[in-house]
Amino acid sequence: MKIYHFNLNYGHYIGESDALESPRRPGDYLIPLFATDVKPPECELGEIQIINGDSWKIVEDKRGTYYSTETHQIILNENPLEEPENSTKEQPPEVPDGYFLTWNNGWVLEKIPVQTPQQKLESLGLTIDDLKILLGIL
């Protein structure tokens, strides 16, 4: 008798094996935890079978490589049911000098605005006199 194993965290199908016959009751077969004798249905590429009580359902497989839309770092998602928050499967492009990368329903390269030293100080809420005081010049 075939049995069908599923992941204990997410319930997705992970393989099949032959059930062992019960040593105490010949003719009865043992079904271990996280397994069933109900065969999962076939699914298409990009789909996955999930155990749903005594039956299986087909859902989109959301495992794979994602990219954080905030940090641009790779996220390896093992959860077949949910995409990671603030992520995309779209790989971020290389960022040339003088640009920075943002996400707006797609990667956007934006030019870094050029500021004078005085504008940089003002953006921090400082004046040239404030800087001189901090440096001990005044």
C-alpha positions in Angstrom: 0.0 0.0 0.0 1.3 3.4 -0.9 1.3 6.3 1.6 1.9 10.0 0.7 4.0 12.2 3.0 3.4 15.9 3.7 5.4 18.6 5.3 4.6 19.1 9.0 4.8 22.9 8.8 2.9 23.7 5.6 1.1 20.5 4.7 2.6 20.3 1.2 3.2 16.9 -0.5 6.9 15.8 -0.2 6.9 12.2 -1.5 5.5 8.7 -1.3 6.6 5.4 0.2 5.3 1.9 0.8 3.4 1.5 4.1 4.7 -1.1 6.6 2.4 -3.9 7.6 1.4 -4.0 11.3 3.4 -6.6 13.1 0.4 -7.1 15.5 -2.3 -7.2 12.9 -1.2 -8.8 9.6 -3.1 -7.2 6.7 -3.3 -3.8 8.4 -0.9 -1.2 7.3 0.7 1.6 9.5 0.4 5.2 8.4 2.8 7.4 10.3 2.2 11.0 11.3 2.3 13.5 8.5 1.3 10.9 5.9 -2.0 9.7 4.4 -3.2 6.9 2.1 -5.1 9.5 -0.1 -3.1 10.0 -3.3 -2.5 13.7 -4.1 -3.8 14.9 -7.5 -1.4 15.9 -10.3 -0.5 19.6 -10.5 1.0 21.9 -13.0 4.4 23.7 -12.9 4.1 26.5 -10.3 1.5 24.7 -8.3 1.7 22.5 -5.2 -0.6 19.9 -3.5 -1.6 20.8 0.1 -3.3 18.4 2.5 -6.7 19.7 3.5 -8.1 17.3 6.1 -8.8 14.1 4.3 -8.3 15.5 0.8 -5.8 17.5 -1.2 -6.1 21.0 -2.8 -3.9 22.6 -5.5 -2.5 26.0 -4.7 0.1 28.3 -6.3 3.6 27.4 -5.0 5.1 30.6 -3.5 8.5 29.1 -2.6 11.6 30.4 -4.2 13.9 33.4 -4.5 12.5 36.8 -3.6 14.2 40.2 -3.2 13.4 42.7 -0.4 11.9 45.9 -1.8 13.4 47.7 1.2 16.9 46.3 1.5 17.3 44.7 -1.9 18.6 41.6 -0.2 17.8 38.0 -1.4 15.1 36.2 0.6 14.9 32.4 0.2 11.3 31.6 0.9 10.5 28.0 2.0 6.8 28.7 2.7 4.7 27.5 -0.2 1.6 29.3 0.9 2.8 33.0 1.4 5.1 35.4 -0.2 7.5 37.3 2.1 6.3 40.8 3.0 7.7 43.7 1.1 9.3 41.5 -1.5 9.3 40.7 -5.3 10.6 38.0 -7.5 12.0 40.7 -9.8 15.8 40.9 -9.3 17.0 44.4 -8.6 19.2 46.0 -11.3 22.8 47.1 -10.8 22.9 50.6 -9.4 25.3 52.9 -11.2 27.3 55.6 -9.3 25.2 58.6 -8.7 21.9 56.7 -8.4 19.9 55.0 -5.8 17.2 52.3 -6.1 13.6 52.4 -4.9 10.5 50.2 -5.4 7.3 51.5 -7.0 5.5 48.4 -8.4 8.9 47.9 -10.2 12.5 48.9 -9.5 13.2 52.6 -10.2 16.7 54.1 -10.5 16.7 57.7 -9.2 19.5 60.2 -9.5 21.1 61.3 -6.3 20.7 65.0 -6.0 23.9 66.9 -5.8 24.1 69.2 -2.8 26.6 71.8 -1.7 28.1 71.4 1.7 25.9 74.2 3.1 22.8 72.4 1.7 23.9 69.1 3.4 24.3 70.9 6.7 20.8 72.5 6.3 19.2 69.2 5.6 20.6 68.1 9.0 19.2 71.2 10.6 22.7 72.8 11.1 24.3 76.0 10.1 27.9 76.7 9.3 28.2 78.5 12.7 26.7 75.3 14.4 29.4 73.2 12.7 32.2 75.6 13.8 30.9 75.3 17.4 30.8 71.5 17.2 34.3 71.5 15.8 35.5 73.9 18.5 36.5 76.5 16.0 34.3 79.2 17.4 
